[in-house]
Amino acid sequence: MSRRIDYYDDPNAPAANSMVPSVNVVIENDAGEILLIERSDNCNWAVPGGAIDLGESMAQAAVRETKEETGIDCEIVDVIGIFTDPKHIILYTSNNEARQEFSILLRARSTGGEPTPSSESTRVHWVDREALENLQMDRSMRRRINHYLKPGATLYFD
């Protein structure tokens, strides 16, 4: 099975050989819980997301990826931030692609569906804010979620 390995400021990380615009989506329910997946390629918890395909917009990619990974339908509400830290390298072992991070973090609201795992997610859950700290999560994903949770946060970009 192919794996995803995240490196941050690691001298052993492979040199980046691609940059692919991608989206991540934060959806909060009425109880204040955040929709998270446990990724099947590295067992880390994350908000749903993925690459923007040719021919689709940022919002279309976010809606598609959320549905594919979680079973939840959504509509995009706004942009939370843009994360492009060159110290974050993502290695995909299936093809040795080493991507430099380029992720647009969006906020969405759920419009239907039921949390359902997929080939990309072994578990899908609405997670209480207090439980977030106890979940295994990549450093960059935790940074995105923490920025979302920060009171009075403005648009983030790096």
C-alpha positions in Angstrom: 0.0 0.0 0.0 1.3 3.4 -0.8 2.0 5.8 2.1 2.2 9.4 2.7 5.1 10.6 4.8 5.2 14.2 6.1 8.5 15.9 6.8 9.0 19.2 8.5 12.3 21.1 8.5 14.0 17.6 8.3 17.4 17.3 6.7 16.5 13.7 5.8 13.5 14.9 3.8 13.6 14.3 0.0 14.0 17.4 -2.1 10.6 18.7 -3.3 9.9 17.8 -7.0 6.3 19.2 -7.2 3.9 21.7 -5.9 0.2 20.9 -6.2 -2.5 23.3 -5.1 -4.8 21.5 -2.6 -7.6 22.3 -0.3 -8.5 21.4 3.3 -12.0 21.9 4.7 -13.1 22.7 8.2 -16.7 21.9 8.9 -18.1 22.5 12.4 -21.5 21.1 13.4 -24.1 22.8 15.7 -22.5 21.2 18.7 -19.1 22.8 17.9 -17.5 19.5 16.8 -15.2 19.5 13.9 -15.4 16.9 11.1 -12.2 14.8 10.9 -10.9 11.8 9.1 -8.3 9.3 10.1 -6.2 9.1 6.9 -5.7 5.6 5.5 -2.2 6.4 4.1 -0.6 7.5 7.4 -3.1 6.9 10.2 -3.0 10.6 11.1 -6.2 12.6 11.8 -7.0 15.5 9.5 -9.7 17.7 8.1 -10.8 16.4 4.7 -9.1 17.7 1.6 -6.9 17.0 -1.4 -5.6 18.2 -4.7 -7.4 20.6 -7.0 -7.9 18.8 -10.3 -7.5 20.5 -13.6 -10.8 21.9 -14.7 -12.2 22.4 -11.3 -12.3 25.4 -9.0 -11.0 25.6 -5.4 -14.6 25.4 -4.1 -15.5 22.5 -6.4 -12.4 20.5 -5.2 -13.2 21.2 -1.6 -16.8 19.9 -2.0 -15.7 16.9 -4.0 -12.9 15.9 -1.6 -15.1 16.3 1.5 -17.8 14.1 -0.1 -15.3 11.5 -1.2 -13.5 11.2 2.1 -16.3 11.7 4.6 -19.8 11.1 3.0 -20.7 14.7 4.0 -22.1 17.2 1.5 -21.1 20.8 2.1 -20.9 24.3 0.7 -17.9 26.6 1.1 -18.4 29.6 3.3 -15.0 31.4 3.3 -11.2 31.1 3.2 -9.3 30.7 6.5 -5.8 30.7 5.2 -3.2 29.7 2.6 -0.3 27.5 3.8 2.8 27.2 1.6 5.6 26.5 4.0 8.6 25.1 1.9 9.8 23.3 5.1 6.9 21.0 4.9 7.5 18.2 2.3 5.0 15.4 1.7 6.4 12.2 0.2 4.0 9.8 -1.6 5.7 6.4 -1.7 3.6 5.2 -4.7 5.5 7.4 -7.1 8.2 9.1 -5.1 6.5 12.5 -5.5 7.8 14.9 -2.9 5.5 17.8 -2.7 6.0 21.2 -1.2 3.0 22.2 0.9 0.4 24.3 -0.9 -2.9 24.1 0.9 -5.8 26.5 1.0 -7.8 26.1 4.2 -11.5 26.7 3.7 -14.5 26.8 6.1 -17.7 25.1 5.0 -21.1 24.2 6.4 -22.6 20.7 6.1 -25.6 20.4 3.9 -26.3 16.7 4.4 -24.9 13.2 4.3 -23.7 10.8 7.0 -20.1 10.3 8.1 -18.8 7.4 6.0 -15.3 6.1 5.7 -13.7 5.7 2.2 -10.6 4.3 0.7 -8.8 7.5 1.9 -10.3 7.5 5.4 -10.4 4.6 7.8 -12.6 6.6 10.3 -14.8 9.7 10.0 -15.9 11.5 13.2 -17.3 14.7 14.5 -14.7 15.6 17.2 -15.2 17.8 20.2 -12.6 20.7 20.4 -11.3 19.4 23.7 -10.5 16.0 22.2 -8.4 17.4 19.3 -5.2 17.6 21.4 -5.3 13.9 22.0 -5.4 12.9 18.4 -2.3 11.9 16.3 -2.0 14.6 13.7 0.7 16.0 11.5 2.3 19.2 12.7 1.0 21.2 9.7 -2.5 19.9 10.1 -2.5 20.8 13.8 -1.3 24.3 12.9 -4.2 24.8 10.4 -6.8 23.6 12.9 -5.3 25.8 15.7 -5.4 28.8 13.4 -9.1 28.1 12.7 -9.8 27.8 16.5 -7.9 30.9 17.4 -10.4 33.6 18.6 -10.4 36.6 16.2 -8.1 34.9 13.7 -7.7 36.7 10.4 -6.8 35.3 7.0 -3.6 33.4 7.4 -1.0 33.1 4.7 2.7 32.1 4.5 
